[in-house]
C-alpha cells in the first residue's frame, strides 16, 4: 500500500473509486457529503484520455447514483459496485466484467483495511491510500494514455455493460432467437449450373456430412452424374436466408426413391447454418428416410420434435436484408462462419475444411509465420493435405484489406503434433501443426513412409506453443490496416467437459490473448466466459445459434459505436 502515488507503476486502464472520504469529502450515510470539484473534473479528464472509472463503495446504490447524477458524472462510471459487500471480491467481479487485468487497474480508497483486502483478492492491483485532492495523479505518465475526447472507449464499455445486464436477465433465448430470425429454405433442383458447389459441399463438409461419401476423382464424378440422371433420384441444393442475410447454397442431398424404400446417397451441409435446424427440416422435407448415418455428425436428424421456425421459400422471395459493405477476415474453426455471417457479406474465410478426406486447419502458427516466397515451389507442401502457399498469400492480402478481423486460435496451442519440414536449401525449416485426426489417418495410408522421411516431429512445451501463437497474432497485427479492428475469441473455461479437462491450457491461452490486447489498441478481447450464458453453449467449443449471434453482436456494436476509424487510437508503436 502507499500514501503517495509511487504505487502507480503500470499503464492504468481503469480507476476504481471509493466514494466516502475519497471521491468526495464526508460520509453519505451519515448526513451528507461535500463535492471535491477537482475529482469531478478528473473523471471527465480520464474519459478524455480513454481511461475508465468505476466505483467500489459501501453505500446505498440509489442514493449514491442520485448524488453522482447531480454532479454530472454518473454516466462516466462503468460497472459500479455500490452495496455493503466486502470490497476484495467486489473488485474481482468488476475486473472480470470489464475484462481487464489487475496490474492495469488502480484502486483509490481512504481505508487501509480495504486496500489490503483488495490487494489480497486481486494480485497485482495498484492501490493508493487516497485522501484529499487526487488530481495530481493525472501528471503520472501511467495515466497519460491517448486522446479519446470522442469517448469511444467509454461507449465500448457502456455497450459491454448493457449487454451483460441483458444477458443476466435472460434476454435472448435460443429458440426465441431462431423463431424471430425468419429462416427460409429454398430447394434448388436445377443442379447443372451449380456443380462446382455440389462437389465442394460433398468433399469439404464434415460435421454435417451424414454419408461421408466423397467425389474426388474423375471416375467418381462420372458416377455422380450418372446417379443424378437416374430415374427416381431426388436431388437438390439447399439455399438458406433469414432476416439477417443470405447464407447462400449451404446443403446438398441426393436420394433414390424406390418401391422398397429410399436410399440416401448424399446428405451434407455447411456448418455455416449449424444449429439452425436446416438439415433436420430438409430431412423431413424429403420424407425423413431411414438411412445409416456415417458419424460423427454434429447433430442428429431427429433432434427436434417439431421445426416451426423454418418455412420453405421460392427463388422469387426476398426474405433477407443486405448487410453493410465492410470486409471481414476470419481465421479459426469453421464455427466462425456462423459468427461472420451476422457481421457482413464480404468475407475472406480461412476455416477448417476437408482436403482429399483429411482435415485441414488454418489455426496453425505455421500458416502465419512461415516465409511466403520460399514455399512457393515446395513440393512437400503441395503433396501434403494442408493449407497451401496460395492460402498463405491470400491470408496476407485479406489481413491487409479487411475492416474487421476475427481470430479464434485456441487450437494453435494444444496437442503434440507440431512438425517441421523442408527448407534446408533455404537455410531454415518450415513449421506445420498437423491435426491429430489427419496425422492418424495419414500414417496409416500408403504415404506413411514418405511422411516419416519428410516431416520432423517437434515437442513444444505449453509456454513454447503459446509463444508461437502470440507471434502469429503479432504477424497478423503487422499486416492489418491502421483502421482495421481485430477481435480475439477466448477459449471457454467454465462450461463443458472439454473446458474442465483442459482448463489450465485454456486459462493460459486466454491470459496470453488478454495481455496481447492490452498492448494493441486495434486488438479487442471477446471473453466468451463473460459474454455467453451457460445455455448459449452446446459444449465447450460450440455454441447455440443465439450464442453465435451474441458474439457477432458484440463485434457489430463495437464497430457501430467506435467506427472503424473515427475516434479509435492509432496503432501503438512497437
C-alpha positions, 0 to 999 in steps of 0.5 A: 500500500502507499500514501503517495502515488509511487504505487502507480507503476503500470499503464492504468486502464481503469480507476476504481473509486471509493466514494466516502472520504475519497471521491468526495469529502464526508460520509453519505450515510451519515448526513451528507457529503461535500463535492471535491470539484477537482475529482469531478473534473478528473473523471471527465479528464480520464474519459478524455484520455480513454481511461475508465472509472468505476466505483467500489463503495459501501453505500446505498446504490440509489442514493449514491447514483442520485448524488453522482447524477447531480454532479454530472458524472454518473454516466462516466462510471462503468460497472459500479459496485455500490452495496455493503459487500466486502470490497476484495471480491467486489473488485474481482467481479468488476475486473472480470466484467470489464475484462481487464487485468489487475496490474492495469487497474488502480484502486483509490480508497481512504481505508487501509483495511480495504486496500489490503483486502483488495490487494489480497483478492486481486494480485497485482492491483495498484492501490493508493491510500487516497485522501484529499485532492487526487488530481495530481495523479493525472501528471503520472505518465501511467495515466497519460494514455491517448486522446479519446475526447470522442469517448469511444472507449467509454461507449465500448464499455457502456455497450459491454455493460448493457449487454451483460445486464441483458444477458443476466436477465435472460434476454435472448433465448435460443429458440426465441432467437431462431423463431424471430430470425425468419429462416427460409429454405429454398430447394434448388433442383436445377443442379447443372449450373451449380456443380462446382458447389455440389462437389465442394459441399460433398468433399469439404463438409464434415460435421454435417456430412451424414454419408461421408461419401466423397467425389474426388476423382474423375471416375467418381464424378462420372458416377455422380452424374450418372446417379443424378440422371437416374430415374427416381433420384431426388436431388437438390441444393439447399439455399438458406436466408433469414432476416439477417442475410443470405447464407447462400447454397449451404446443403446438398442431398441426393436420394433414390426413391424406390418401391422398397424404400429410399436410399440416401446417397448424399446428405451434407451441409455447411456448418455455416447454418449449424444449429439452425435446424436446416438439415433436420427440416430438409430431412423431413422435407424429403420424407425423413428416410431411414438411412445409416448415418456415417458419424460423427455428425454434429447433430442428429436428424431427429433432434427436434420434435417439431421445426416451426421456425423454418418455412420453405421459400421460392427463388422469387422471395426476398426474405433477407436484408443486405448487410453493410459493405465492410470486409471481414477476415476470419481465421479459426474453426469453421464455427466462425462462419456462423459468427461472420455471417451476422457481421457482413457479406464480404468475407475472406474465410480461412476455416477448417475444411476437408482436403482429399478426406483429411482435415485441414486447419488454418489455426496453425502458427505455421500458416502465419509465420512461415516465409511466403516466397520460399514455399512457393515451389515446395513440393512437400507442401503441395503433396501434403493435405494442408493449407497451401502457399496460395492460402498463405498469400491470400491470408496476407492480402485479406489481413491487409484489406479487411475492416474487421478481423476475427481470430479464434486460435485456441487450437494453435496451442494444444496437442503434440503434433507440431512438425517441421519440414523442408527448407534446408536449401533455404537455410531454415525449416518450415513449421506445420501443426498437423491435426491429430485426426489427419496425422492418424489417418495419414500414417496409416495410408500408403504415404506413411513412409514418405511422411516419416522421411519428410516431416520432423516431429517437434515437442513444444512445451505449453509456454513454447506453443503459446509463444508461437501463437502470440507471434502469429497474432503479432504477424497478423497485427503487422499486416492489418490496416491502421483502421482495421479492428481485430477481435480475439475469441477466448477459449471457454473455461467454465462450461463443458467437459472439454473446458474442465479437462483442459482448463489450465491450457485454456486459462493460459491461452486466454491470459496470453490473448488478454495481455496481447490486447492490452498492448494493441489498441486495434486488438479487442478481447471477446471473453466468451466466459463473460459474454455467453450464458451457460445455455448459449453453449452446446459444449465447450467449443460450440455454441447455440445459434443465439450464442453465435449471434451474441458474439457477432453482436458484440463485434457489430456494436463495437464497430457501430459505436467506435467506427472503424476509424473515427475516434479509435487510437492509432496503432501503438508503436512497437 
